[in-house]
Amino acid sequence: MYFHENVLKDMKNKTTTSLTYTSKSPVTMHQRRRPRRPSLSSREVCRWRQHLEIKFSNKTEEDITKSWKRSKQAGNDLMCCVVFYNQAQSKWFEEIVTTTLEME
């Protein structure tokens, strides 16, 4: 019995020390050392947002709208080409099928 009690005490000590070690992990220790930052007030947030906004000149805005229109037009042209390609392919397929049936 005496040996069994000692083993139980040792196991209990080991588990409690391992639990306390995991609770004192480096992350929590770092969090304890680091002071809390004060939260920003809404006024400061608005000031930072205005500071970070990019103000475009009129010329830059015009260039952006022109390039957007060109990009949109190029996309429309591409879609027209795809439609024409699909029409040509279906027409070719119909011709192949009809000539094959005529040959049989």
N, C-alpha and C positions, 0 to 999 in steps of 0.2 A: 504494500500500500504506500509505503513511504516513497518509493521510486516513482510510482504512478502520480502521486501528488506533486512531486518536483517537476515531472514532465509537463503536467498541466499548468503549473505556475510559469515555467519557461515559455510554453506556447502562448500563454496569455500575455506575458511581457513582450514577446516578439510581435504579436499581432497589434498590440496597442502602440508600440514604437513605430511599426510600419504605417499604421493609420495616421499617426501624428506627422510622420515624414511626408506622406502624400498630401496632407492638408497644408503643409508648409512647402509646397512646390515653388519653383522659381517664379512662376507667373504670379502667384498670389503674393509672394514676397515683393516682387517688383511693383505690384499694384499698391501695396502698403506704403512703399517708399515714395511713390509718385504723388505729388499733391494734386488735388482735383482742380480742373480748369473751371474758371467761372463761365457760366453759360452766356452766350451772346444775347444782348437785348434785341428786340425786333428792329430798333432804330439802327443798330450797328449792322444787322443783317441787310437791311435796305441799302445802307451806305456801301457795303461790300458788293452787293448785287449791281448797283449803279457803277461802281468802279470797274467791275469785270465785264460789263456790257460793252460790246464793240459798236461804235458809232461809225456807220459808213457814210462816205460823202455821196452827193447826188450822182456823180459820175460812176462811182463804184456800184451803186444800186442799179443804175441804168445798164451797166455792163452785165450784172448778174441777171437781170430780167431778159436781156438780149440772148445771153447764152442759154437760159432756161427755155426760151422760145425755140432756139435752134435745136436744142436737144429734143424737145417735144416734136418738132417737125421731122427730125431724123427718125424718131421712133415711129411716127405715122408712116413715113416712107418705107421703113423696114416692114411694117405690118402689111402694106400694100404689096410689096414684093413677095411676101410669104403667101398672100392670098393668090396672086398670079401664079406662083410656083405650084401651089396645090391644085389650081384649076388646070394648068398644063399637064400635071402628072395624072390627074383623073381622066383627062381627055385622052392622053396617051394610053392609059390602061384600058379605057373603053375600046379604042381602036385595036389594040392587041387582042383583046377578047373577041371582038367581032370578026377580025381576020382569021383568028384561030378556029372559030366556029364555022366560018365559011369554008375553010380548007378541009374541015372534016366532012 
